Amino acid sequence: YMYIITPRGFRAKVTQTYNFLQRKREEYDRLKEEIETLMQENHEHLKNNRNPLR
């Protein structure tokens, strides 16, 4: 079995791959920002409450 891709099909695959990677990069950036916010909130909470088990 041999898979033959036309120039048009190749361009379509490249476009799909680019769009997929772009979406994943945006998702990564959003998650990274959310994690940084949560870590900062946690740090502030720990700083203000020296003994978190109380």
Rosetta blueprint (number, residue, H / E / L):
1 Y L
2 M L
3 Y L
4 I L
5 I L
6 T L
7 P H
8 R H
9 G H
10 F H
11 R H
12 A H
13 K H
14 V H
15 T H
16 Q H
17 T H
18 Y H
19 N H
20 F H
21 L H
22 Q H
23 R H
24 K H
25 R H
26 E H
27 E H
28 Y H
29 D H
30 R H
31 L H
32 K H
33 E H
34 E H
35 I H
36 E H
37 T H
38 L H
39 M H
40 Q H
41 E H
42 N H
43 H H
44 E H
45 H H
46 L H
47 K H
48 N H
49 N L
50 R L
51 N L
52 P L
53 L L
54 R L
